[in-house]
């Protein structure tokens, strides 16, 4: 008998890829995607999951803060596993106004936890249930440099942005439901993720979409901030490993390949120039791209005033998930960027900028 896994925020970037991952790898799984469809959620992001899973994918529009509604879904579809991707996640937006971050990331997580606890208690289920929280490496704060000791799962939380603070608060709620009520929970702290369907406000799609349309590409400050990068299917694989094999109450870091923002942006732009120079069809499609005007895409870069509280470096120690669960990344950075690049070339339109 197929089981339903609820994926909240499943019409967003990583959530939609995770839904497709589950449907592709497990024929006995059905996925219920619950998403409010805010600016970052798009039903079209689920097209890949629909092609793979057919009627094993169920989409429901709704708000995770509506506890009664969430309970009704858990009861109707007898859901025993919930993976919470639903979140406001863009740091710049949290600096401008954190209200939505408090509502979705903290109150929304609390609502889900309440619903799961009540329903699973009523089901008489303590085994085979799991609430999995998608967190971030940003809850740990910032390293001074990549040479510093990388953050382990026991690191004290020192979040520096309203976004990171809201995720840290949600993580602590998850911990409290595990310790106080015995709810079966796990948490993952992922690195910067890239790949298909990412909203164009994020660094990689922003760089590509603006470059293809000949627009200036802003980089905060010096551009020497270091981030670890993981391809979205590897992030999904890691979450799946923890969902299935992780120990209740535990946290697991998911690392990536470190690069400065300058290195990432310049690498993408170099790749773009190379492809455009060899493809007349693409040049015709994107006549405003720098190469089509006798320039280099890197000429579009503009260093702008750094954002407040900009963290210097994120880097996590992922030995635990590798040692205990046997997780390894499959996609190297160059291959992942190439696949991402090709997806955006096929899907980038001026109306999306």
C-alpha positions in Angstrom: 0.0 0.0 0.0 1.4 3.4 -1.0 2.1 5.9 1.8 1.6 9.7 1.5 4.5 12.0 2.4 3.5 15.6 3.0 6.0 18.1 1.5 5.2 21.6 2.7 6.5 24.4 0.5 6.7 21.8 -2.2 6.0 24.3 -5.1 9.2 26.1 -4.2 12.7 25.5 -5.4 14.1 22.6 -3.3 10.6 21.3 -2.3 9.5 20.8 -5.9 12.8 19.0 -6.7 12.3 16.8 -3.6 8.8 15.8 -4.6 10.2 14.7 -8.0 13.1 12.9 -6.3 10.7 10.9 -4.1 8.4 9.9 -6.9 11.3 8.9 -9.1 13.1 6.8 -6.5 10.1 5.1 -4.7 7.3 3.6 -6.6 5.4 2.9 -3.4 5.3 6.6 -2.3 2.7 9.3 -3.0 3.5 12.9 -2.3 1.1 15.5 -1.1 2.4 19.0 -1.7 1.0 21.7 0.5 2.0 25.2 -0.6 0.5 28.7 -0.2 1.9 29.8 -3.6 3.5 33.0 -2.4 5.9 34.8 -4.8 8.5 32.0 -4.4 6.1 29.2 -5.0 5.0 28.2 -8.5 2.7 25.3 -9.5 4.7 25.0 -12.8 7.7 24.0 -10.6 5.9 20.7 -10.1 5.8 19.8 -13.8 8.7 17.4 -13.4 7.1 15.7 -10.4 3.8 15.4 -12.4 5.6 13.8 -15.3 7.3 11.3 -13.1 4.6 10.5 -10.6 1.3 11.1 -12.4 -1.6 10.7 -10.0 0.9 9.8 -7.2 1.4 13.6 -6.8 -1.4 15.6 -5.1 -1.1 19.3 -4.9 -3.1 21.2 -2.3 -3.0 25.0 -1.9 -3.0 26.0 1.7 -1.3 27.8 4.6 0.8 25.8 7.1 -0.3 28.3 9.7 -3.8 27.0 9.4 -3.4 24.2 11.9 -7.0 22.9 11.6 -6.6 22.6 7.8 -3.2 20.8 8.2 -4.8 18.4 10.7 -7.6 17.6 8.2 -5.1 16.7 5.5 -3.0 14.5 7.8 -6.2 12.6 8.9 -7.7 12.3 5.4 -4.6 10.9 3.8 -3.2 9.3 7.0 0.1 11.0 6.6 2.9 9.7 8.8 5.8 11.7 7.4 6.1 15.5 7.0 9.0 17.3 5.4 8.9 21.1 6.0 10.4 23.1 3.2 7.9 25.9 3.7 9.8 29.1 4.5 10.6 32.6 3.7 14.3 32.3 2.8 15.7 35.4 1.1 18.0 37.3 3.6 17.6 40.7 1.8 13.8 40.5 2.2 14.2 39.6 5.9 16.4 42.7 6.4 13.8 44.9 4.8 10.8 43.5 6.7 10.9 40.3 8.8 7.2 40.0 9.5 6.6 37.2 7.0 9.6 35.4 8.2 8.3 35.3 11.8 4.9 34.2 10.6 5.9 31.5 8.2 9.2 30.2 9.6 8.3 30.2 13.3 4.5 30.2 13.6 4.2 28.0 10.6 6.6 25.4 12.0 4.8 25.5 15.3 1.5 24.9 13.6 2.8 21.9 11.7 4.3 20.4 14.9 1.0 20.8 16.7 -0.9 19.1 13.9 1.5 16.2 13.7 1.6 15.6 17.4 -2.2 15.7 17.7 -2.9 13.5 14.7 -0.2 10.9 15.4 -1.3 10.6 19.0 -4.8 10.0 17.8 -3.5 7.4 15.3 -1.7 5.7 18.2 1.5 6.0 16.1 4.9 6.4 17.6 6.8 4.3 15.0 7.1 5.1 11.3 6.3 8.7 11.8 8.8 11.5 11.1 8.7 15.3 11.1 11.7 16.6 9.2 12.7 20.2 9.4 14.7 21.9 6.6 17.0 24.3 8.3 20.1 26.1 7.1 23.8 26.5 7.8 23.1 30.2 8.5 21.8 29.4 12.0 25.4 28.8 13.1 26.5 32.3 12.2 29.7 33.2 10.3 33.3 31.9 10.2 36.1 34.4 9.8 37.6 32.4 6.9 37.2 29.0 5.3 40.3 27.9 7.2 38.5 28.1 10.5 37.1 24.9 12.0 33.8 24.2 10.2 30.6 24.2 12.1 29.5 20.8 13.6 25.9 19.9 14.6 26.8 20.7 18.2 27.6 24.3 17.4 25.9 27.0 19.5 23.4 28.9 17.3 24.6 32.5 16.5 22.3 33.7 13.7 23.1 37.1 12.3 20.1 37.9 10.1 16.4 38.0 10.8 16.0 35.1 8.3 18.6 33.0 10.1 17.1 33.9 13.5 13.7 32.8 12.4 15.0 29.4 11.2 17.0 29.0 14.4 13.8 29.6 16.4 11.9 27.0 14.4 14.7 24.5 15.0 14.4 25.0 18.7 10.6 24.4 18.5 11.3 21.2 16.7 13.7 20.2 19.5 11.2 21.0 22.2 8.5 18.8 20.6 11.0 16.0 20.4 12.2 16.3 23.9 9.0 17.2 25.6 6.4 15.2 23.7 8.5 12.5 22.1 7.7 13.6 18.5 9.9 11.8 16.0 11.9 14.6 14.5 15.1 15.3 12.5 16.7 18.5 11.2 19.1 19.1 8.3 21.3 22.2 7.8 21.9 22.6 4.1 24.5 24.7 2.3 23.6 27.1 -0.5 21.7 25.1 -3.1 21.4 25.6 -6.8 19.7 23.9 -9.7 16.4 23.8 -11.6 13.4 26.1 -10.8 15.2 28.5 -8.4 13.7 31.9 -8.0 15.6 34.5 -10.0 16.3 36.6 -6.9 19.0 34.1 -5.8 22.6 34.6 -6.9 23.0 32.0 -9.7 19.7 32.5 -11.5 20.0 36.3 -10.9 23.4 36.3 -12.5 22.3 34.2 -15.5 19.0 36.0 -16.2 20.4 39.5 -15.9 23.4 38.6 -18.0 21.2 37.1 -20.8 19.3 40.4 -20.8 22.3 42.7 -20.7 21.5 44.1 -17.2 24.0 45.1 -14.6 24.9 42.3 -12.1 25.2 43.5 -8.5 27.7 41.9 -6.1 27.6 42.9 -2.5 30.8 44.5 -1.1 34.1 42.9 -2.1 32.4 39.7 -3.3 34.9 37.7 -1.3 32.2 36.1 0.9 32.5 32.3 0.9 29.6 30.0 0.5 29.4 26.2 0.1 27.3 25.1 -2.9 25.4 21.8 -3.4 23.3 20.8 -6.4 19.6 20.4 -5.7 19.4 16.7 -6.4 22.2 16.0 -3.9 20.4 18.1 -1.3 17.3 16.1 -1.9 19.2 12.9 -1.6 20.6 14.0 1.7 17.2 14.9 3.1 15.8 11.5 1.9 18.7 9.7 3.7 17.9 11.6 7.0 14.1 11.1 6.6 14.5 7.4 6.2 17.6 6.5 8.3 18.3 9.5 10.6 18.1 9.1 14.3 15.2 10.9 16.0 16.1 14.1 17.7 19.3 14.5 15.7 20.6 17.2 13.4 22.7 16.6 10.2 24.8 19.0 8.3 24.9 18.9 4.4 28.0 20.5 3.0 29.0 21.7 -0.5 31.9 23.0 -2.5 33.2 26.3 -1.2 33.5 29.3 -3.5 33.6 33.1 -3.2 30.7 35.0 -4.7 33.2 36.5 -7.1 34.4 33.1 -8.2 30.9 31.9 -8.7 29.6 34.8 -10.7 32.7 35.0 -12.9 32.6 31.3 -13.6 29.0 31.4 -14.6 29.6 34.4 -16.9 32.6 32.8 -18.5 30.5 29.7 -19.3 27.7 31.9 -20.7 30.1 33.8 -23.0 31.6 30.6 -24.3 28.2 29.1 -25.2 26.8 32.3 -26.7 29.9 32.7 -28.9 29.4 29.3 -30.4 25.6 29.3 -30.8 24.0 31.8 -33.2 20.5 30.7 -32.3 21.0 31.7 -28.7 22.6 35.0 -29.7 19.5 35.7 -31.8 17.2 34.8 -28.8 19.2 37.0 -26.4 20.4 40.0 -28.5 20.9 42.2 -25.4 23.5 39.8 -23.9 27.0 41.4 -23.6 28.6 39.1 -26.2 26.0 40.2 -28.8 27.1 43.8 -28.2 30.9 43.2 -28.4 31.4 43.0 -24.6 32.2 40.4 -22.0 29.5 39.4 -19.6 31.9 40.2 -16.7 31.7 43.9 -17.8 28.1 43.9 -16.4 29.4 43.3 -12.8 28.9 46.2 -10.4 30.1 46.0 -6.8 27.5 47.6 -4.6 27.2 48.6 -1.0 27.4 45.6 1.2 24.2 44.5 3.0 23.9 45.0 6.8 25.4 42.1 8.8 26.6 40.2 5.7 28.2 37.0 7.0 31.8 36.4 5.7 31.8 32.6 5.4 29.5 29.6 5.9 31.1 26.2 6.1 29.8 23.0 7.8 31.3 19.8 8.8 29.3 17.0 7.2 31.2 14.0 8.6 28.1 12.9 10.6 25.8 12.3 7.7 28.6 10.6 5.8 29.7 8.4 8.7 26.3 7.4 10.2 24.1 7.4 7.1 26.5 6.8 4.2 25.6 9.9 2.3 27.9 11.1 -0.5 27.3 13.8 -3.0 26.9 12.6 -6.6 27.1 15.9 -8.6 30.4 17.8 -9.0 30.2 21.6 -9.1 31.1 22.0 -12.7 28.6 19.4 -13.9 25.9 20.9 -11.6 26.5 24.4 -12.9 26.3 23.1 -16.5 23.0 21.4 -15.9 21.7 24.6 -14.1 23.0 26.7 -16.9 21.3 24.6 -19.6 18.0 24.7 -17.7 17.9 28.5 -17.5 18.8 28.8 -21.1 15.7 26.8 -21.9 13.5 28.5 -19.4 14.7 32.1 -19.1 12.3 34.8 -20.5 12.5 38.5 -20.1 9.1 38.4 -18.3 10.8 36.5 -15.5 13.4 39.1 -14.7 
